């Protein structure tokens, strides 16, 4: 019997909703630490009411200098299935602080031992949707990947769009993609959100490529597992300390290519996201008089289903 069914998913969505509602109170105020702390605290409290025996295997990024749902922390009521949790209570801390699109509260849950224990270092990543699965490889030049994926999608390369974080380290990738005629959308932060557009109808993204955080890579891989696409990654230790940490957590060569099946071992995974600010897929938290409207996405790998959920809650001072 499927332990991670939609009934559990509909309970778990309350966790991302709580984080989104709490963090939304800080949107546009320029304080990413407070926005993140509010999301963490709300998420931690909400987990207490869910019947799971959860272990956090991907926690809050240490680079954000914010209070964490730390790796190894136990969440849930202590009853129910044993599960791995990969979590980012506020994906896009800068986006929330600046009231920019694509800030979200997200997490993935899989059966115990199913999610890669990734250290908080950089990871090279490439992701495509279902129709382009199997057409790309992280070791190929970016331009060749774009051409191959466009062919798989039946698109002219001039209609192909790749998403890349706007960082100096990606100048070569951006140049190679554009040299093929492909379009490149540069984003300032939040590299999980565009991955969702790879597999949702109406999404206008064909590939996500570049180097970002490894924890976000595991979360993105969980979403892709639910969407039926493909994801590959490779850790990028920047010094011996990071290399040693990666070796300890992976238990083998930290430089090897990580396939989707290594990042997310179980076919039974749930991915949940609640929007804090507006995105192309979900509207952010809205004020409706004394109430708040929060929009969420629930993905299930076992059923390959997608659920768009809207919930109303009283404002914080009315609860």
N, C-alpha and C positions, 0 to 999 in steps of 0.2 A: 504494500500500500504506500502511496506517495505521502511521505511525512510532511513535505513542504507544499501543501495544497493551497488553493486560492483562499480557503477559509482562514488559514494562518496569515496569508498575505494581506487580507483585508484587516486583520488585527494589527499587523506590523506597520501598515501605512499610518497608523496613529503616531508612530514614533517619528517618522519624517515630518508629519504634519506639525507635531509639537515643536520640533526644531525650527521649522520654517516660520511658524507663528512667532516664536520667541526672537529669532534673529531679525525678523521683519521690523521689529520695533527700533532697530538700530540702522536701518537702511538710510544711506545718504548722510549720516552724521559723522563720517570720516574716521570712525574708530573700529578697525577691523578686529582688534582683540576682544572688545566688548561684544561685538556681533557674534564672534565665534564662541566666546564663553557662554553666551545666552543659549546658543544652539546646543552646545555640549551638555549644559545642565538640564535643559528640557528633554533632550534625547535620553539622557541617563535615567531621569525620573520615569519617562514613558516606558522604557524597557522593563521596569519593575513590574508592570501590569500584564506582561505578555508571558504566556506559558511556554517558555523555551529554556534550555540550559545552554546559554550562549557563551562563547569565548571569542573575544576580540583578537583577530589575527592581523588585521590591518587597522591601525588606529589613526588618531589625529596626527597630522604631519608635524614633526618636531621643528621644522624650519619656520613654522608660523608663530612660534613662541607663545602658544596659547595652551590653556588647560586641556588635557587630553582624555579621551577614552583610550586608555593605554593598551598596548599589546599584552595579552594575557588576562585582561580584566574580564570578570564574569558578569554577564548581564542576563536579565530575565528573571522569572519567578523561581527558577530552580526546578520547575516541573516541565514535562514535555520533552520534545526531541532535543538531542545534543547537536548543536550547530556551530559552524564557524561564522563569524561576523566580520565583514570588511566595511568600514564606516568612514564617512567624511561629513560631520554634522553641518559644515558650511563649505561647500565646494565653490571657491571664488570669493575669498574673504575681501579682497580688494574691490571686487565687483559690488558686493553689498555695501561696503563703506562709501563707494562713489555713486551708488544708485545706478549701476550699469547692468545691462542684460546678463542672464545666464547664471546668476547665483542660485544654488540649489542645496537642499539637504538630501543626502543620498546614503544608501547602504545596500549591501548585498548579503544574502544569507545562503549558506550551503550546508550540506551534511558535514559532520565532523571530519576534519582532515581533507576537505575538498578544495579549499582556497589556499593559494600559495602564500607563504609567510615571506613577504617581500620587505626588505629593509627600506628605510626612508632615504633613498638615494635616487639618482637619475636613472631613467630607463628610455632606451630607444623604442619607438612604437610605430606600428602601422596597423590600421584597421579599415576594413571594407564591409559592406553589407552582404546579404545573402547571395545576390545575383553575381557578385564579383568574387565570392569566396573561392580560394584556390588559384586565383590569377596573379597574386602579388607575393613578394618575398622580401623580407627586411634587408637581405644582402644585395638585392638588385638596386641599380641607380633609381632615384626618385622618379625621373622622367620616364624610364622604362616601366615602372610600376603604374604610373598614370596611364600610359598607352595601353598596357595590358588590361587594366581595370576598365578603361573606357570601352575597349573592344568587347569585354565580357558583358558590359551593360548595354551594348549596342548603341553607344553614343559617339558622336563626333568629338574629338579631343577638345575642340573649342567650346563644347558644352559641358565639359568635365570640370568639377569643382573639388579642390582639395582644401582642407583646413589645416593651418599651421600656426603654432604659437608665434607671436611677433617677438622674436628674440634674435640677437646678433648671431647666435650659434646656428641659426637656420638659414642664413643668407644663401648658402650653396643650394640647399634643398629648394628654396623659393625660386632661385634663378633657374635651376634645372627643370622644375615643373613648368614655369612660364615659358621656357624656351621651346617646349613641346606645343604650346598653344593653350595649355590648360589654365584655368582660372584658379587663383589662390585667394582664399579668404583668411586674412590675418586676424587673430584674436589676441586679446591682451592677457587673459587668464582663463582658467577653467577648461581643461581639455577632456573632461568626461562628457559634458553637455553635448558637444557636436557629434560624439559617437552615437548618441541616441538618434540623431537625424539620419544615420546610415540605414536604419531599418524600419523607420516609421513612414507610412505613406504621407506624402506632402513634404517630407524632408528634402532639403536641397543641397545635401552634402554627399559626395561620392567616395571620399577617402580622407582619413585623418592620419597625419604623419608628423614625426618629429620626436624630440626628446623632452620628457617632462618627468614628473614624480613617479616613482615605481608604485607607491600605494594607489595612486590614481589609475595606474595601468591595470592593476588587478580589478579595481572597480569597473573600469571600462570593459575589461575582458568578460566580466560577469554579465554586463549588459549585452555584449555581443553574443555570448552564449545563448541568452534568451531570445535574441533577434535573429539567430541563425547565420550570422556573418562569420568573419574570420579576423583574428587578432594575433599578432606576433610581437614579442618584445625581447629586449636584451638589456641587462643591467649595465650601468656605466659607472663603476667605482672611480672616484676622482683622487683617491689616495690609498695608502696601504691599510689604514684603519677601516675605510669603507669596504675595501676588498675583503679583509678578514671577516668583517661583519656579514657581508654577503655570503661568503663561504660557509660560515657557521649556520646561517639561516636556511640556505639552499641545500647544504650538505654535499655540494659538488661544484664543478667549474662555474664560477659566477659569470663568465664571459659567453656561455653557451646561449644559443637561440632558445627562447622560451615560446613554445607553441600554446595555442588556446587550451589544449588538453592538459598541459602542465600548469597553466595559470589557474584553470578552473577544472578540477578533475572530475567533478560529479555532473551528470546530466540533469540533476535535480537542484536548480538554483532559482532564487527569487531576487529581483532587483527592484528597488523602490526609490523614487525621487519625488520630492515636493518642491515646487518653485518658490523662491523667495522674491526674486525680481523677474520681470518678464523674460521669456525665451521664445524661440520660434515654435516650440511645441506646447508650452504651458504658460498661462498668465501667472504673474507673481501674486503674492498675497494682496488682496484688495480690501479696502475698508467699506463696509456697508452699514453706515450709521454706527450703532454700538456693537456691530458684529464684524467678523473677519471671514473672508472667503479664501480658502487655500486649495490649490489645484495640484494633483499628484498623478504619477504614472506608476503602475505596477506591472512588471514583466515576469512571466513564468517560463522557464526553459522546458519543463516537462510537458506543458500544454501548448507551448509556443503562442501564448495568448498575451494580449496587451489590454490593460484596463486604465482608462482615464477617469479619474475620480475627483469630484468637487465636494468639499465639506464646508459647512458654516460653523463657526464657533463664536461665543461671546468674546468681546475684547478683554484683554488681561485684567483690566480694573473692574470688569463686570463679573468675573468668575468667582 
